């Protein structure tokens, strides 16, 4: 009985995690082989997948996710590294690290409404640019493809850069200080130490952080739903919003499940490739 006691302690948490992850995943895979209209389930085999691969809207949503998410992730990673570098070394900034974490504490829906108000509804950004003399009239940020994508990128970067910042600061603090001190005694400056020593040592950590954030970006839904609704012309529709639209607006649940399964496969394969490459490089 004593040997089973640790397993009994973690059993509730494991059961909860399996109930919200494993079961829905298996259910979605099963549902993807049916034409589901509310309580009517009609077996269609792989027809949903065949139709999905021929669906230009699905590939468009996948491309939008790659463009918006890829740019947002690159900017977040760069900003987080810069902030981590200064917060790790500069005594003044180190004391204000908590300020960098504040955007992550807001609800995603509140952040989306805030940036929608700033960009379009309240025209705060346009008014500010007009006062600076950079533009002569208000800009419809959600009426242009590049600007509509920009609004989603800015909102995502503002809220989730702190997530990477926390990980990078922890990685810097966990490094062997003797290596850095030896490099400093040899005449290397802090930027050189960071670029040539700290950054290569952080490569596995950066890879894991990028994967975690990338997986979260594939589920980007709240900002799209509140700020753009996929407009203009579906150019800001991410894969998560596509799945939502198929499932809860056209009530084609089997088709939506097939799209979710394909996205899961793409995400898992991509994450596996990144991890293998990063840790292989880290050993080298």
Secondary structure, DSSP 8 states (H G I E B T S, - for coil): -HHHHHHHHHHHHHHHHHHHTHHHHHHHHHHTTEEEETTEEEE-TTHHHHHHHT-HHHHHHHHHHHHHHHHHHHHHHHHHHHHHHHHHH-HHHHTTHHHHHGGGGS-HHHHHHHHHIIIIIS-HHHHHHHHTTS-SS---GGGSHHHHHHHHHHHHHHHHHHHHHHHHHHHHHTS-HHHHHHHHHTT--HHHHIIIIIHHHTHHHHHHHHHHHHHHHHT--HHIIIIITTTTTTTT--HHHHHHHHHHTS--HHHHHHHHHHHHHHHHHHHHHHHHHHHHHHH-
